[in-house]
Amino acid sequence: MKLARGALAGAVAGLAGAYAMERFQTWWSEAEKRLEPKEGARAHQDEPTTVKAAERIAEDVLETELSEEAKPTAGRAVHFAMGALSGAIYGGIAELVPFVRSGNGLVFGAVLWWVADNEIVPAIGLAEDPESYPPSTHAYALASHLVYGFVTETIRTALRLVL
């Protein structure tokens, strides 16, 4: 029962963490655009990994193609599903191994960044190897996951007081 409550609290907290991460990424991207020289054209950006994952799910599972209009919504759905799933796993583990809550979720965020962004996502072909990206991309991704981990743990802790 304790494990299930922890997983439920983690899933809900993971949704909140995913939202906070999304807001942080929007803020970062807007700040980056303001700081970018006007005459310098930005290199073509690949589609976000979440959109690539949504496309793969649509093709492999649903046997259909995502329309261009559906891609942003599908990408957000993948982002929030991943946030909830990661939060649920974290919430369950946090019940059994309190050490994982170290740094109020910052350790969780850093580990999730490393495992997901640098190991799993490239291994399944949704991104290039980590060495292919500049340090600024890694800083952005790590900072985003630290926000996610911190918010997830903060909300998870509050929810465990009532669950």
Backbone bond lengths (Angstrom), bond angles and torsions (degrees), N, CA, C in turn:
res aa  C-N    CA-C-N  psi(-1)  N-CA   C-N-CA  omega(-1)  CA-C   N-CA-C  phi
1 M - - - 1.453 - - 1.538 110.89 -
2 K 1.330 115.64 -41.56 1.457 120.09 179.10 1.531 110.92 -62.60
3 L 1.326 116.18 -40.76 1.464 121.21 179.28 1.534 110.58 -64.03
4 A 1.331 116.97 -43.33 1.468 120.94 -180.00 1.523 110.99 -65.13
5 R 1.313 117.38 -41.52 1.469 120.26 178.00 1.521 111.20 -65.05
6 G 1.322 115.50 -39.76 1.457 119.24 177.26 1.519 111.64 -63.67
7 A 1.343 116.39 -41.80 1.462 120.51 178.96 1.527 110.87 -66.22
8 L 1.326 117.64 -40.60 1.466 120.82 178.19 1.528 110.17 -63.95
9 A 1.328 116.55 -47.65 1.468 120.16 178.23 1.524 109.90 -60.06
10 G 1.336 116.49 -40.71 1.461 120.69 179.35 1.517 112.34 -65.49
11 A 1.329 117.65 -39.08 1.473 120.62 179.71 1.523 111.09 -64.85
12 V 1.331 116.48 -45.91 1.468 120.38 178.73 1.526 109.78 -64.38
13 A 1.336 115.56 -44.39 1.463 119.88 178.81 1.523 111.15 -64.58
14 G 1.331 116.69 -35.42 1.459 120.95 177.73 1.524 112.27 -63.85
15 L 1.330 116.88 -35.44 1.470 120.32 174.70 1.525 110.18 -63.73
16 A 1.327 116.27 -44.31 1.470 120.25 178.00 1.529 110.10 -64.19
17 G 1.328 116.11 -40.54 1.459 120.08 178.02 1.518 111.95 -63.87
18 A 1.332 116.79 -39.85 1.465 120.83 178.30 1.525 110.66 -64.52
19 Y 1.325 116.72 -38.20 1.464 120.23 177.69 1.530 110.09 -65.52
20 A 1.331 116.55 -45.78 1.465 120.47 179.09 1.530 110.44 -61.91
21 M 1.315 116.36 -39.71 1.463 121.06 178.25 1.528 110.43 -62.46
22 E 1.312 116.03 -43.86 1.466 120.93 178.97 1.533 111.23 -61.93
23 R 1.321 117.06 -42.81 1.469 120.83 178.77 1.522 110.31 -65.36
24 F 1.340 116.84 -41.66 1.458 121.29 178.22 1.525 110.04 -61.58
25 Q 1.325 117.99 -44.08 1.460 121.54 -179.45 1.528 111.10 -64.10
26 T 1.326 116.91 -37.04 1.466 120.33 176.68 1.521 109.46 -63.75
27 W 1.324 116.29 -46.27 1.465 121.01 179.30 1.533 110.00 -59.14
28 W 1.328 117.36 -47.33 1.467 122.31 -178.47 1.524 109.97 -60.77
29 S 1.329 117.04 -47.37 1.465 120.98 -178.06 1.526 111.61 -62.80
30 E 1.328 116.48 -40.59 1.468 119.55 178.57 1.525 111.11 -66.97
31 A 1.318 116.87 -39.95 1.468 120.37 177.74 1.525 110.19 -64.28
32 E 1.321 116.34 -41.19 1.468 121.33 179.00 1.529 110.58 -61.60
33 K 1.322 117.55 -42.23 1.466 121.43 179.34 1.522 111.27 -63.99
34 R 1.336 116.56 -39.19 1.464 119.97 179.50 1.524 111.21 -66.68
35 L 1.308 117.70 -31.50 1.457 122.11 -177.61 1.523 113.31 -86.90
36 E 1.317 117.32 -14.62 1.456 122.90 -177.66 1.525 110.54 -72.95
37 P 1.323 117.31 137.04 1.471 118.95 176.21 1.535 110.74 -60.07
38 K 1.321 116.40 140.08 1.468 121.75 -177.10 1.523 112.75 -62.48
39 E 1.341 117.52 -41.82 1.461 119.17 -174.63 1.526 113.06 -79.44
40 G 1.303 118.28 -17.25 1.461 121.01 -179.34 1.514 110.82 -79.47
41 A 1.316 116.26 116.54 1.462 119.52 178.36 1.524 108.60 -77.21
42 R 1.303 115.84 134.18 1.456 121.83 179.71 1.528 109.56 -76.62
43 A 1.313 115.87 138.86 1.466 120.46 177.90 1.522 109.66 -62.74
44 H 1.321 115.44 151.46 1.461 120.67 179.20 1.524 109.97 -57.66
45 Q 1.297 115.86 130.22 1.460 121.49 178.74 1.523 109.42 -96.04
46 D 1.320 116.37 135.12 1.456 119.94 173.81 1.513 109.62 -66.48
47 E 1.319 114.97 162.97 1.458 119.15 174.15 1.524 108.19 -64.79
48 P 1.330 116.56 148.56 1.474 118.84 176.98 1.530 111.25 -57.89
49 T 1.306 115.56 150.83 1.463 121.32 179.40 1.517 111.29 -57.01
50 T 1.339 116.90 -36.38 1.463 119.64 -179.35 1.524 111.27 -64.10
51 V 1.326 117.04 -35.77 1.467 120.50 177.18 1.525 109.85 -69.92
52 K 1.331 116.42 -41.22 1.466 119.58 177.21 1.528 110.45 -60.93
53 A 1.333 116.41 -40.92 1.471 120.04 178.12 1.524 110.58 -65.37
54 A 1.320 118.01 -41.24 1.466 121.53 178.35 1.523 110.45 -62.52
55 E 1.329 116.16 -41.37 1.470 119.88 177.69 1.531 110.81 -61.61
56 R 1.315 116.24 -43.38 1.457 120.00 -179.64 1.526 110.81 -64.83
57 I 1.327 117.22 -41.26 1.469 120.72 177.57 1.524 110.07 -62.88
58 A 1.326 116.44 -45.04 1.468 120.30 179.97 1.528 110.59 -59.93
59 E 1.330 116.81 -44.17 1.460 120.41 -177.01 1.528 112.39 -73.82
60 D 1.341 116.83 -48.18 1.465 120.52 -173.13 1.528 113.73 -80.70
61 V 1.319 116.92 -35.91 1.466 120.15 -175.85 1.528 111.41 -96.80
62 L 1.325 116.42 -48.16 1.464 120.77 -176.03 1.528 113.24 -92.68
63 E 1.339 116.21 -7.74 1.455 122.92 -179.46 1.536 112.52 51.47
64 T 1.312 114.42 48.80 1.458 121.62 178.11 1.519 108.99 -145.82
65 E 1.319 116.23 167.94 1.464 121.07 176.50 1.512 109.16 -105.38
66 L 1.320 115.40 144.04 1.465 120.38 174.65 1.520 109.32 -80.10
67 S 1.303 116.29 134.19 1.463 119.33 174.21 1.525 108.42 -74.63
68 E 1.310 116.74 158.84 1.470 120.90 177.65 1.523 110.42 -57.77
69 E 1.332 116.88 -36.75 1.471 120.99 -179.25 1.526 111.72 -67.98
70 A 1.328 117.27 -31.46 1.464 121.13 -177.15 1.529 113.31 -82.94
71 K 1.328 117.31 -18.58 1.466 120.51 -173.98 1.527 114.19 -57.94
72 P 1.347 119.94 -47.41 1.468 117.79 -179.63 1.535 113.17 -61.10
73 T 1.320 117.07 -41.74 1.466 120.51 179.75 1.525 110.66 -67.74
74 A 1.313 117.22 -42.25 1.460 120.78 178.63 1.528 110.80 -64.32
75 G 1.319 116.58 -39.71 1.458 120.64 177.01 1.522 112.02 -62.53
76 R 1.331 116.18 -42.07 1.475 119.90 177.07 1.516 110.81 -64.58
77 A 1.330 117.44 -38.80 1.466 120.78 178.51 1.532 110.51 -61.20
78 V 1.332 116.41 -43.19 1.466 120.51 177.47 1.527 109.88 -63.57
79 H 1.326 116.99 -43.07 1.471 121.41 179.64 1.531 110.84 -58.41
80 F 1.325 117.01 -47.87 1.466 120.07 -178.29 1.525 111.80 -72.24
81 A 1.324 117.79 -34.41 1.469 119.99 176.32 1.529 110.16 -64.58
82 M 1.322 116.03 -42.61 1.470 120.23 177.53 1.527 110.46 -64.32
83 G 1.336 115.88 -39.93 1.462 119.28 178.09 1.516 112.05 -62.36
84 A 1.328 116.72 -43.83 1.466 121.01 179.70 1.532 110.93 -67.55
85 L 1.338 116.67 -44.17 1.466 120.25 -179.79 1.528 111.30 -63.98
86 S 1.325 116.93 -46.72 1.472 120.33 178.60 1.524 110.41 -61.80
87 G 1.338 116.17 -41.28 1.460 120.34 178.25 1.514 112.35 -64.24
88 A 1.330 117.21 -39.76 1.468 120.71 179.38 1.531 110.77 -64.39
89 I 1.319 116.14 -45.32 1.470 120.00 178.01 1.526 109.74 -61.67
90 Y 1.325 115.61 -46.77 1.472 120.27 178.85 1.524 110.99 -60.45
91 G 1.339 116.61 -46.07 1.464 120.26 -178.66 1.513 112.60 -60.55
92 G 1.330 116.84 -39.73 1.461 120.17 177.32 1.516 111.73 -67.02
93 I 1.325 116.25 -45.93 1.469 120.00 179.71 1.529 110.65 -64.58
94 A 1.330 117.10 -37.69 1.473 120.95 -179.35 1.525 111.89 -61.72
95 E 1.329 116.79 -27.49 1.467 120.46 176.35 1.524 111.43 -70.23
96 L 1.308 116.55 -34.85 1.458 121.80 -175.10 1.523 113.58 -92.55
97 V 1.342 116.32 -32.30 1.468 121.93 -175.73 1.530 108.22 -130.21
98 P 1.327 117.85 83.73 1.472 120.51 -175.64 1.527 114.56 -54.79
99 F 1.319 118.61 -23.63 1.458 121.17 -179.49 1.526 112.09 -58.06
100 V 1.328 118.21 -30.68 1.468 120.15 -176.81 1.526 111.78 -64.94
101 R 1.325 117.45 -15.01 1.473 121.14 178.67 1.526 111.90 -82.73
102 S 1.319 117.38 4.02 1.465 122.15 -178.21 1.517 111.90 -51.92
103 G 1.327 114.12 141.11 1.458 119.42 177.48 1.514 113.26 68.69
104 N 1.317 117.00 23.96 1.467 122.87 -179.11 1.535 111.77 49.95
105 G 1.335 115.30 47.13 1.452 120.25 175.88 1.519 115.15 92.41
106 L 1.317 117.69 -8.61 1.464 119.64 -178.94 1.536 111.69 -68.11
107 V 1.334 116.17 -37.88 1.468 119.01 177.20 1.529 109.19 -64.89
108 F 1.330 116.88 -43.31 1.466 121.36 176.63 1.520 110.51 -57.18
109 G 1.314 117.51 -48.00 1.466 121.27 179.96 1.519 112.13 -60.08
110 A 1.336 116.58 -42.90 1.469 120.43 -179.71 1.526 111.21 -66.75
111 V 1.324 116.83 -42.90 1.467 120.29 179.17 1.529 110.26 -65.68
112 L 1.326 116.97 -42.57 1.462 120.46 178.60 1.529 110.22 -60.92
113 W 1.327 116.90 -42.96 1.469 120.33 177.30 1.525 110.35 -57.92
114 W 1.322 116.42 -49.87 1.453 119.45 -176.65 1.527 111.03 -62.64
115 V 1.322 116.57 -50.30 1.467 120.58 -175.58 1.530 111.11 -66.73
116 A 1.324 117.70 -48.60 1.465 120.58 -176.31 1.523 111.68 -73.51
117 D 1.321 116.63 -58.45 1.469 120.24 -172.86 1.526 113.97 -71.99
118 N 1.303 117.07 -34.53 1.464 119.87 -172.69 1.520 114.42 -102.21
119 E 1.315 117.38 -14.07 1.461 119.97 -178.64 1.529 112.01 -120.21
120 I 1.329 117.54 -62.15 1.465 120.86 -172.17 1.529 112.35 -70.89
121 V 1.329 117.17 -51.66 1.469 120.18 -175.68 1.536 111.39 -58.45
122 P 1.333 120.29 -46.61 1.468 118.48 175.84 1.547 112.46 -65.60
123 A 1.342 116.36 -36.53 1.464 119.72 -177.74 1.523 112.34 -63.69
124 I 1.321 117.37 -31.55 1.469 119.62 179.98 1.531 112.14 -95.57
125 G 1.319 116.23 8.71 1.454 121.16 172.22 1.520 115.92 80.28
126 L 1.327 117.63 20.99 1.466 120.01 178.45 1.524 112.67 -94.89
127 A 1.337 116.83 -5.52 1.462 121.56 177.67 1.525 108.03 -156.18
128 E 1.322 114.85 164.09 1.462 121.07 175.81 1.533 108.83 -74.20
129 D 1.319 116.39 172.28 1.462 120.62 174.61 1.526 109.14 -61.65
130 P 1.331 117.89 149.18 1.470 121.00 -177.91 1.527 114.16 -53.41
131 E 1.332 117.65 -32.37 1.466 121.35 -178.83 1.530 112.06 -66.17
132 S 1.315 117.22 -15.49 1.471 121.72 -178.64 1.525 112.84 -78.13
133 Y 1.322 117.41 -9.84 1.455 121.00 -175.10 1.521 110.95 -110.44
134 P 1.330 116.91 146.48 1.469 119.52 178.97 1.533 110.85 -71.17
135 P 1.329 116.40 159.75 1.468 120.36 179.07 1.532 113.30 -54.35
136 S 1.325 117.41 -32.79 1.466 119.80 -179.54 1.524 111.87 -63.04
137 T 1.323 117.34 -34.07 1.465 120.99 177.42 1.518 110.13 -67.05
138 H 1.320 116.93 -41.02 1.465 120.57 178.50 1.531 110.94 -67.76
139 A 1.334 116.44 -38.45 1.468 119.82 178.20 1.528 110.67 -62.01
140 Y 1.329 116.21 -44.01 1.466 122.25 177.58 1.529 110.90 -59.90
141 A 1.332 116.40 -47.86 1.463 120.67 -178.13 1.524 111.53 -67.05
142 L 1.326 117.77 -43.27 1.459 120.67 178.64 1.518 110.45 -63.50
143 A 1.330 117.89 -47.46 1.468 120.65 179.52 1.527 110.78 -59.02
144 S 1.329 116.76 -40.83 1.466 121.22 179.05 1.525 110.92 -61.85
145 H 1.320 116.88 -42.23 1.464 120.35 -179.76 1.529 112.19 -73.06
146 L 1.321 117.28 -29.78 1.466 119.33 174.40 1.529 110.19 -65.39
147 V 1.327 116.98 -41.22 1.473 120.71 175.29 1.522 109.50 -60.29
148 Y 1.335 116.40 -47.78 1.464 120.96 179.09 1.529 110.97 -56.81
149 G 1.322 117.56 -50.23 1.462 121.27 -178.07 1.513 113.05 -62.10
150 F 1.333 116.60 -43.48 1.461 121.04 -179.60 1.526 111.41 -63.47
151 V 1.321 116.32 -48.27 1.468 119.79 -179.44 1.527 110.40 -66.13
152 T 1.323 116.87 -42.02 1.464 120.09 179.45 1.519 111.17 -59.41
153 E 1.322 117.75 -47.42 1.470 120.01 -179.49 1.524 111.67 -67.16
154 T 1.316 117.37 -39.53 1.472 120.31 179.99 1.529 110.50 -61.34
155 I 1.324 116.32 -47.57 1.472 120.46 -179.87 1.525 110.85 -69.62
156 R 1.333 117.65 -40.17 1.468 121.52 178.53 1.523 110.73 -58.52
157 T 1.321 116.41 -44.27 1.463 120.83 179.49 1.521 111.04 -61.57
158 A 1.326 116.67 -44.36 1.468 120.44 178.86 1.526 111.32 -64.69
159 L 1.315 117.56 -40.98 1.459 120.44 179.93 1.526 112.12 -67.14
160 R 1.318 117.73 -34.41 1.458 120.57 179.60 1.518 112.31 -67.67
161 L 1.327 117.29 -16.84 1.463 120.15 175.00 1.532 111.36 -71.54
162 V 1.334 115.92 -25.75 1.474 119.72 -177.29 1.528 113.03 -111.45
163 L 1.321 118.25 -13.45 1.464 120.40 179.09 1.522 110.81 -99.53
